[in-house]
Amino acid sequence: MSLQALTSSQVNGTAPFPAALLEKLAARFRPAGLCVITLRTDGSMAHFDPAAGAFFARFAIPLVQQDPILGEKIRRLPHDAAATVFDSLPGVLLAACPHVERRQVLGVLALVARSNTFTLSEDVQRACSRVSADATWLSRQADALPSYGRDALARQAALLAAMMRDQLRLAGMEQELQSLSEQLANTYEELSLIYQISSGMRVNRHASEFFKQTCQGVLEVMNVRAIGVALQADGPQRSEPIMYGPLQMPAPLLHRLCNHLLPTLRERKAPLLLNDLKDDRSFFWLTDHARQLLAVPLQRQEQILGCLFVLDKDGGEFDSVDSKLLNSIANESAIYLENSMLFADVHGLMMGLLHSLTSAVDAKDAYTCGHSERVALLARHLALEIGLSDAEVEQIYMAGLLHDVGKIGVPESVLQKTGRLTPDEFEQMKKHPQIGARILSDVKQIKAIIPGVLHHHERYDGKGYPGGLAGNDIPLMGRIICLADCFDAMTSNRTYRKALPLEVALTEIRRCSGTQFDPTLAEVFLLTGADRFRELLRNHAVKSKKLLELQETLRTS
């Protein structure tokens, strides 16, 4: 049975709740023994749920309709009132919540329940007489329902109001989406532009690249002389304002325009459309360079992230269609910005944790401090040289950072031993790839790098460990980390020897090509040359020095 709508002869006024939505919510509350009703702003009932049960349909609801005092109290509810419970009806509780939009009460949502004080008292029996209900029958109906106290019903009513607000908000968003889709379907160019922007919304894409593509697409579709973008100066995606198109504007004037637009749009939170700049008191100074201006905010929730603006439409004036199209593009761009910011935060957190873990490993042996980061740097360089994708390069870099994480499980007496390791000690050391793989195995986001951690001590000739794999059976990531690891080990000071010169280390790489190292990778690695490696490592050393100074400060503080 659907939700009952009372006829206009029974009540006056209006209620803002769609019947389908009311029925959906009513069905959620029926199993809890609650009846959803709505009231108009004059306190009269607009809808009730007859499927809630006979107790409500034949007793509680008629009592609510017949009580003018209750209706007057509901009518006087302030717009900011929380769920208010009324217990003036015999054996019945009613909790009401005003539905407010823009500080105006548009209607009242309410829940009716059997009171936990319900008995066949004189008041209840008199009420039965008023609504022509048999008291014994009513008692049986009431026994089948759960009872509620004031607090419990107030919580349920607050939940109902929150669900209604969410559903109305979702319905509004769906309508906006539908309207946007209809507008974009009007022209193939507009639809293609939105698709192009959406397909380029990779969270790891730089903002300047994303907005360059977006702005060039808008120039073609909207037939404007210029389009620009400005981001909030204090935001995480800080950048200089940029503008594309045949219309040129000096940099100081562009900054002035953006500095005016951002606070204006932050206050308006709506598009700004000016078809005659010389008549506008705020932007008349632009008339030496442009005639028209249309600007929209890059907005997510209540936050203004920046703005998009276009100048001078060819062959006409800006209209609502232009405004809606640019606003749609801004909405897509704002989603990209928000996702990009979230991705940057999460990625930064993850990389910070990985670097901290790496530092913890390297700290166990002062002679290998910075080793993991150098291996990651060299492995990333080699991965780029052989043409791997950005995602694969990033994974190899992380694998390089964590390749020795398993040394956490190796005794310091073994790690820091100055002399030759005994066979037992070497067996302990050989376990660190497997320990590292186990440590990382529960972190699903970095499972792809485990082959590099597990197999970075395999040899191309099959004499390595832990698996004794050979040739291409060794994962590519493991072969790359192996090469980078050995090169850094040779060119770093150790307890048992001094660092080898880069040229000598490269000679060793060539000598061991095809036995310890993948010959193809070794050849590419050697092409880099000692001078370029020296530059890479020198730049890394500058960053590492700052990190060591920070670590020393933390150690002594």
N, C-alpha and C positions, 0 to 999 in steps of 0.2 A: 504494500500500500504506500502510495506517495504521501509526501507531507501535505497536510490539509491547509489550503489557503482560504481564509474567511472572506466572504463577499463584502463589497463596499457598503451594502445595507447594514452589515453588522458592525463595521468599524469605519473610522475615518483616517485620513492621513496616508502616508506612504512608508515603505520600508525598503532599505537598500540591498537586501540579500536575495541573490538568485535562488529560485526554487530548487534547481538541481544541486546546488552547493549545500543548501540547507538539508536536503534529503541525504546527501553523502555524510554530513556531519551527524545528523540524527541517527543514522545507522551505526555510527561509531559509539554512540552513548546509550543506545537501547540495551545492549547486553549488561550494562552496569545499572539497569533499573532507573534510568533517567529519561526525562522527556524534554526535548528541545522545543522552545517556543521563541517567537520574536514579537517585539512590540514596537509600535510606532512612537514617534516623539511625543505624542499626546498621552502616552501611557496605555493606549488600547492595543489589544492583541491583533497581530497580523497573520501569524502562522502558528500551527502546533502540529505535533507528530502523533497522529492517531494510532500508528503502529507501536507506540510505546506501551500500550496496554489499556485494558478497560479501567483500571484504577484512575488513570489520568483522564481518559476520554470522557468518563461518566461522572467523575467526582472532582479531581483536582482542577482540571481546566475550566469547567463551569464555575467553580468557586473563584478562580482568578478573574474570570470575565465579570462576575457579579460584584466584585469588591471595588467600589469607586475610590475608597481611601488608598488601597494598594496602588491602583493606577495613578493616583495623584502623587504618591511618594516616588514611584518610578519615573514619572514625568519630570520631577524636580531633581533627579540625579545630576550632579555636576559632570561636566564633560571629562574631567580627569579622575572620576571615581573608580576605585578598584571594584572587584566583585562584591556586591552588597547583598547580604542575605536578609530576607523578610520571613518572619515566623508568625505573622498575624493570622494565617489561615489554619483552621483546626486540623491537626495531623499532617500538614503539608508544609514543606519548606520551598522557597523560591529564591534563587540567586541570580541577580541581574548585573550585566556589564554593558555600559554605553558603548556603542560603536561610533568612533570619532574619526573624522577626516578634516584636517586643517582647522582643528579646534572647534569643529561644529559637530554636535550630536546628530547623526543621521538615523539612528534607530537603536534598539536595545535587544541584546541577546540574553536569553535566560534559560536556566535549567530548573525543572520542577522535580521534586523528589518526595518520597515518603519520609516523614520526620521520624527520628529515633524515639520520639515521645508518643507515637501514634498508639491510641487505645480507643475502645468504643466508649469514649466519654460522652457527657451530655452535649458538649460542643460539637463533637463529631456526629452524633445522632441528629442534632438539629440541622447540621449542614447537609446530612443525607436527605432530610425532609425537604430542604430547599431545592436540591437538585434531583429529587425523585429517585434516590438510590436506596436500596435495601441495606441496612447496617450490617446484617450478618453476611450478606454477599460481599460487601465492601471489605469486611474483616478478612475473608478468605483471599480476596484479591491482594490486600495489603501484605498478608503473610507470605505471598509468593515473591515479594519485592524486597531488596535490601533496604535498610534504613540508613539515613544520613544525619550527621550532626552539622552544625553551622560551619565549622572549619573545613570539614571534608567536602561539603557542597561548594563552599567558596573556592576551594582549589580546583574542583572540577569545572566550575564556571569560568575561572581564569584560563584554564586550559582550552575550553571551548572558544573563548574570545581570541586567544592567541592563534588557534587553528583557523578561525575565520579570517583573521587579519592576514595570515600567511597565504590562505587560499585565494583571498581577494587580490593580494599582491601578485601571486603567481598568475591569476587570471588576467590581471592588468598587464603583466609582462608578456603573457602569451598573445594578448591583443596587439601589443606594440610590435611583437615579432611578426605577427601575421600582417599587420599594416606595412611593416618594413619590407616583407617579402613581396607583397603586392606591388609596392612602388618599384622595387628593383626589377620585377618582372616586366615592367613597362619597356625597358630598353635592354638590348643585349649587351651594350657597352657597360652599363652600370652593373649588371649582373657579373660580367666578366671581371670588372674592376674589384668588386667585393670578393670574388673567388680568388683572384690573384693575391689580394691582401691576406686573405685567410690562409691560403696555401703557403704564404711566406712567414707565418707567425710561429717560427721555431723559437723556443724560449732561449736557446743559446745563441741566437743571432744578434749581432750588434745593432743598437738602436739606430745609428746613422745609416746603416745599410737598409734596414727595414723602412725607414721614413723616406729615404731616397727613392726606393721603388714605389712606395705609396704615392708620393707627391708627383712623380712622373706620370703615374696612371691617372691621377686626378686632372692633371694638365690636359691630357688627351680627351677625357670624357666631359669635363665641365666647360671647356673652351674659355679658360681664364688666362690672364696675362702673367699671373704669378701665384704661387702657393708657398706657404711657409709653415714652419713648425717651431714651437718654443716649448721647452720643458722647464718645470720648476727648478730654480737655481739650487734649492736646498734638497732636491730629491736625489735618490740613488743613481738615476740615469742622467746626471748633469751633463750638459753639452751647450755649445753656443747655438743661438738661433740660426736657422738656415732657411734659405728661400730659393726656389727654383722658378724658371720661366724667363721669357724675354724682358719683362719689366725689371729693371735694376734699381737697387736702393742702397745708399751708402750704409756701411756697417753701424755708425752711430744712430742713424735714423731707424734702422731695423731693430736695434736694441731698445730704442725709445718706444717703438710701436709695441714690441712684446711686453715691455715693462708696463704699458698702459692696458694691454689686452688681458693679461693674466689676472690682475685684481678685479677688473671689470667683469670677466667671466666667472670668477670665483664668487662674486656677489650675485650675479644674475643666475648662474647655473643653467643657462639657456643660450641658444645661438644669438649672436649680435649681427643684425643685417642693416647695412647703411648703403643706400643707393645714391646718395648725394653727400659726399664727405664735407663739402664746403658749408653745408647747413648744420653740421653737427658741432656742438661746442667742445666736445672732447677730442675729436680727431680731425678738425679742420686743417691742422698743420700738415696733413698728408697730401693736400690737394695739388702740390707741385709735382707729385709723383704718381698719384692714383686718383680715380674718381669714385670707386665703389669698394666696399669692404664687407666681407662675410667671414665671421669667426665663430668657432664652436669649441667648447671645452673638451679636453681629454679627461673624462671623469669616470671614476669607479666608486660606487657607493656614494659617500659624501666627500670624497677626496678629489681635488682637482690636480691632475698630474702634469698638465700643460695645456696647449691649445693648438688647433689647426686654423689657418686663415687663408683666404683667397682674395685677390685684388683684380678688379676690372674684368667683368664678363664681356666677352666679345658679342656684339650684336644684340644687346638687350640688358635688362636689369636682373639682379638676383631675385628669386622668388622662393616660395615655400618648398618647392621641389628641390631646388638647389640646397636650401637649408637642411632639408631632411636627408638628402644624399650625403652631404658633408658631415652631418651629425652621425649618420650611420657609419661612415668611414672612421670618424673619431671614436665611436664606441668600439669598433673592431680594434683600432689602434690602442685604445685604453686597456682592452683585455690583454693585448700583447704586452703592453708595458707592465701591467700588474703581474702577469705570469712570468715575465722576464725578471722582474724584481724578486718574486718569490723563488724562482729558480736560482738566481744569483745568491740569495740568502742561504738556501739549502746547500748549494754547491760550495759556497764559501765555508759553511759550517763543516761539511764533510771533509773538504780539503784541509781545513784547520785541524780537525781531529786526526786525519792521516799524518799530517806533518808532526803533530804532537806525539803520536805513536812512534813515528820514525825517530824523532829526537830521543824518545825514551829508550829505544833499542840502541841507537848510536851512543847514548850516554853510558852504556855498560862498558864501553871500550873507548877510551879517550883517543886512541890511535885511529879509530874508524869514524870519528865524529864528522858528519857531513857526507859520509860515504853513500848512504841511501839516496840522498838528494842528487848527488853527482851521477849516480847510476841512472836515476830517473831522467835526468837531463840528457845524458848520452843516449839512453834508449829512445827517448822521444826524438832526438835528432836523427837517429838511424831510421826510425819508423817514418819520419817525414821524407827522408832521402829515398826510401824504397816506394813511396807513393801510397801509403795507407790512408784510409779515410780519417777525418777529424775525430770521429768517435773511437776508432781503433787506436789512434795516436794517444788520445786521452787515457784509454784503458792501459796502454803500455806504460805511460808515465806513472799511473797509480801503481801498477805492478812493480815498477822500478823502486818507487818509494817504499813499498811493503815487502820487497823480495826477501829481506832478512828478518822479518818480524818474528819468525820462529826462534830466533836467537834469544828471545825472552826466556825460553825454556831450556837454554844451555847454561850450565854453571859458569859464573864469572871466572872461576879458577881456570877453566878451559879457554874461555874467550881471551883472557888477558895473559895467558902463558907466554913467556918470552922465548922459550926454547921450542924444540920440535915436539909435536904432540905424540903421545903414546898411542898404540893401536886402539886401546879402549877409549881414550880421549877423542881420537879422530871419529870413532863410531858415534860418540855423543854429538860431535859437531855435525856429522852427516845427517842427523835427525832433524835439523832445523827447517829444511824445506817442508817436511811433512807436518811438523808442529805448526808452521806458519799457515799451511793450507787448512789445517783443522781450526785454527783461530779464526780464519776468514770465512769458513764454510757456512756459518750461521748468518752472515750479513748478505742478504740476497742481492742488494744493490751492487755489490762488488764481486759476485761469484765469477764473473767473466774474467777476472784477473788471476784467479787461482792457478790456472795452468802456468802462468809466468812465475808465480811464487814456488810452485811445486817442482818445476822442471828446469830451474835456472842453473842447476849444476849437472845437467845431462851433457854428455859429449857427443859430437857428431859421429864419432867412431863407435859409440855404444859403450864406452868404458866409464861413463859418469854414473851419477846416482840421483834420486833413489830408485828409478825404474829401469836403468840400464838401456834406455831407448836410444835409437840411432837414426841418423839422417832425418828425413822429413817426418818420421814418426814422432819426433820431438815437436811439440806445439811451437808455432812460429814465435809466439810471445816468449817462450822459454829460451829459444835460440838467440833472440835479440837481447834479453836480459843477461844471458850468459856472456855474450860478447862485451856488453857495457860493463858488467860486473868485473870481469877479468881485467879489462883495460884500466879501470879506476884502481883496482887492487895493485896493479903494476906501477901506476904513476902516483901512488900515495905512500907516505911513510908508514911502516909497520914496525912492531916491536923487534922483529928479527932481521929487518933490512931497511935501507934507505929507498926512497922513491926512485924509480927508473926515469930517465929522460923520456919525453914523449916520442922522440924518434926511435929510441930503443924499444919502447913498448909497441910501437907500430910494426917494427921489424918482427917482434914476437908474434903479433897477430898474424902476419903473413906466414911465418914459419909454421904456425899451428892451424892454418887454414886447411880444412878438409879432414883434420884429425879431431881437434878440440872444438873448432868453430865451423859453422856453415860457410862453405867457400863463397857462395854468392853474397851473403851478408858481409863477410869479411872484405870482399872486394869493394863493395859500396862504402863500407866503413873507412877503408884505407884511402879512398878518393878524397875524403875530407881534408886530409893533410894535417901536419903537426901545427902549422900556424893558426889554422882555423880552430882546431881543438884548443889551442892555447888561449885564444880569444874567448871561446865559450866558457872555459873553466875560470878564466880571469873574471869575467862578468859574474859568474856564479860565486866566486870567492868574495866579491864585494858584498853580495847579499848575505852570504854565510857569516861574514864578519859581524854584520849588524845583528844577526840572529844570536851569535855567540856572546856578543856584548849584553844582549838582553837576557840570555840565560845566566850569565855570570852575575848580573844585577839581581836576578831572582834568587840565585843560590846564596848570595851574601846578604840578602835583605832579611 
